[in-house]
Amino acid sequence: MTEFGYLLPTFDVGDMVELGVLAEQAGFDSVWVPDSPFMYGLPDPVTLLAGLATATRRVTLATGVLLAAMHQPVLLAHRLATLDQLSGGRLIVGLGYGFDSPDTERQFAAAGVPFAGRIGRLTETVAVLRALWSGKPVSHAGTHFAFDEMTLAPAPTAPPPIWLAGAGASAERRAGRLADGWLPYLPTPELYADGLRRVREEGREVTPALYVTVALDPSVDTAQERLRTTVERWYGRPFDVISTRQATFGGTPAGLREFLAPYLAAGVRHVVLRVAAEEPRRGLDTISQSISAL
């Protein structure tokens, strides 16, 4: 059975906790919060999810995705373990390494983290998180981090699942080796199927997920225009450039079912939806009605 996640529209901080509660009430399986501390005006995802942990009861809470290499992993392990405790074990830790772009590089420079080594730092961060979440004394001597005989307390209820973003052969094989879930936004089902094959070749049981930006309207033209203008406002780049890298859909609710069908056939089991809408509540209402028919 396909599960559906809702990405909070984090450009408007004021009512995000309420939107997360409404997403739970609408039947979404998960609520996601992205991470980009020096761009787009996004809030801190762990802090926001802590608020949602106390306001919700059932829905899974997820970082979508955390730029792991920009965060010191011992402190991150502690923050996420506390969040997991607050949520009663409802946490998914989504991690990524960021776009290969000048904007992302400036973020890493501002954080004092070498951009060139971010993938190695991400890989090592996964190892540190899992070791510390055991609640046992841990020593680590790696390329980027080292510590002796540390015991994390409080430890999480159980080690939260780690999902990795990213596409391309190396990222897919990395997800297959290290992750519990894979969350790319590949623009075609064929690319997704190829990527999932590489993930599975590594032999680990991984939840196949998909991140997709959608705009829905009874009018296809209206939906596509809203999708285009919203994405261009978010990224400051032409929609035609973004849509070659990311899964996007603008159209009717029935059209969304047709769009997702080949992805589901390719193996997707969890769909994370980012809704392009001028009014977040109306966008949430529209998308929740649509997924109830899927």
N, C-alpha and C positions, 0 to 999 in steps of 0.2 A: 504493500500500500504506500502511495506517495505521501510524504509529509511536506508541509508548506511553512516557510518562515517569512517574517515581515521585517524588513530593514527600516528602522526608525528614521524619519526625515529630519536628520540632526542639524539642519540649517536653522531650525526654529526651536531653541532650547526650552522655551517656556512650558510647553505642554507635552513634552516627550514621555514623561512617566504616565500621564493619562492616556496617551496614544498606545503605549505598551499594554496597559490594562485593557483598553478596548480591543487590542489585537488578541489578547488572551480570550476575552469574552466572545470574540468573533470566531474562535476555533482554530486560530493559528497554532502550530506546534512549537514554534520558536520565534523569539524576537532578537534582532541583531543590531549591534551598534558598531560603527566603523571607528577607525583611529587615524588621525592625521593632525598632530598637535600644533603645527605651525602653518597650516593651509586650510582654507574653506571655512574657518571658524567653527570647527567641530569641538564638542565637549570631550572631556576625558571619559573613555568608554567604561572603565572599571567603576568610576564614581557613579556614573549614570545607571549602570546595571545594579549597583548596590541599592539605589533607590527603587528600582524595579523589583529587586528581590524581596523587599518588604511590602510591596504593593500588589504582588501577584502570588498565586498559589500553585499553578499547574505548569504554565508555559516554560519551556527551556529558554535560558538566557545565554546569549552568545556574543563574543567579540567578533566583528565581521568587517575586516580582520584587523588584529592588532599588529602593528609594525614591530615585531619582536626584537629586532636587532637594535632598536633605539631605546630599549628598556633594560636596565640592569637586572639580570635574571634572578638573582637571589631575592631582591626586593619585589620583583614581579611575581615570583612563586608565592611570597607571603601575601601580597595583595589578592591574588587570585584564589588562594586557599581560604582567605577570610570571606571573599565573595561567595565561594562555593558553600561555606558554612551558612552564610546568611540566606542563601537560596535553597538550602536543604538538598544540595547535590544536584541542582538543575543546570549546571554550567557546561557549556561547550567553549573551549578555548580555540578560537580561530586565529591563526597566525599567518603572516605574509612578510615579504621583504620589500614591497613597494615597487612602483614603476621605475623603470630605468629611464629617468628623465631629469632635466635640470632642476625642476621644482622639487622632486624628491631628494635630489642631492643636496639642495639648500637646506632642507629639513634636517638631514643627517648632520650637516655641518653645524647648524644651530644647536643641535643636541650634543655636539662634540664627539660624534661617532663616525669612524671612517666608512664612507659609502662603499668603497671597493670591497670591503670584507663582510658586507652585510649577510651574504648567504651562509658563510661559515659561522658567523655569529648566531644566525637563526638556527642552524643545525645544532650548535652547541647549547643554545638556550633550551631546545627541546629536551636534550639529555639532562640538563640541570633541573628543569622543572620536574621531570618525572622522578629523578632521584630524590629531590627534596620533598616531594609530595608523599613519599613512602612513610614519612614521619620517623625515620630511623637516622642515626648519625651518618653523615655523608661527607666525604672528602672529594674534591674535584681538582684536577690539574689539566687544563685544556689549553688551547691556543689563545683564547681570549679571556678566560676567567679561571680563577684558582681560589680555593678555600679549603680549610681543614676542619673536620669534625663538627659540622654544623647540623643541628636538628631543628627542623621547622615545626613551630607550634603557633597557632593550632594547625594541624594538618587538615587537608580537605576530607570531607565525608568519605569519598573514594577518589582516586586520581581522576580528574576531569578528562574527558576525551579531547584530544588535540586534533584539529582539522587544519590542513595546510592549503593555502591558496596557490595559484600559479599554474601556468601551462607551458608547454614545450617539453621535449623529451627529458631533460635533466630535472625539471621541476616535478614532472609526473613520476619519474622513478624515485625522486626524493620522498614524495608523498607516499608512494608504495612501500618504502623502507621504514618511514618514521611515523606516519600519521594514522589516526583512527578514522579520519574523514578527509575527503578531497573536495575543495570548493573553488573550481575555476569559473570563468564566465565566457567560455569559448563560443564564438559566434555562429557555429554550425553544428548540427548533430553529428556529422561525419568526423569533424575534428574531435568532438567529445568522445565518440566511440574509439577513435585511435588512441586518445590520451588515456582513457580508462583501461584499455588493453595493456598499456605500459605500466600503469599503476598496479594492476593485478598481477603482472608478471613478477613483481617483487615478492609476492607470496603472503602479504599481510592482509588481514580482513579490514577493508576500508569502506566507509559509507560514501557512495558516490552522490555528490550534490552539484547543484548548478546555481549560479548567481545571475539574475537577469533583471534588466530594467524595463519596466512596462508602462505604457500609457493606454488607458481604456476609455472608449467613448462609443456610443451608437454610430457615430460618423467616423469612418476610417480616416478621412482626411483630417478631421479635427484631432483625432488621437495622434496621428503621425506628426502633425505640426506641433502639438504640445510636447511630444517626445523630443523632437529635434530642438526646439527652443530651450527646453529645460536642460537637456544634456549639454548644450553649448554654453548655457549660463553656468552650469556646475563646473565644467572643465576649461572654459575659455578656449576651446578648440572646435574646429568644424565637426559636425555630427558625422559626416561621411568618414572622417578619420577614426573617431571613437567606435563607430559601429563595425569597423573591420576587425576590432580587437575584442569587443564585448558583445555578449548576447543582449539584444534589445528587441522589443516588440511594441508597435503602435497599431491599435486596431480595436475590434469589438471583442467582448468576452468570448463569443464563439470562436473567433479567430485565435484567441489565446490558447484555447484547447487544441486547435489544429497546430499551432506553433510548437507547443510543448510535446505533443504526441511523439514525434520522432526522437526527441531527447529522452523521453521516458523509455521508449523502445531501445535506446542505446545504453540504458542502464541507470539513469538518474533516479534517485530515491528520495531526495530532499531538495526542494526548490526554494531558494531564498529570493523574494521579490522586493525590488526597490521600485516604488511607485512614483512616477512623474505626475504630479498633480499640483494645481495652484492652491487648493485647499486640502491639507493633509487628511482631515476627518472624512471628507467626501471621497478622497482617493482610497482611504482604508475601507470605507463602506463598499465601494465599487469592487475592489479587488477581493474582499471577503465574500461577497455574493458570487463572484466569478469562480473562486476556487471551490465553493461548496458544490458546484456542478461538475467538477473535474473528477 
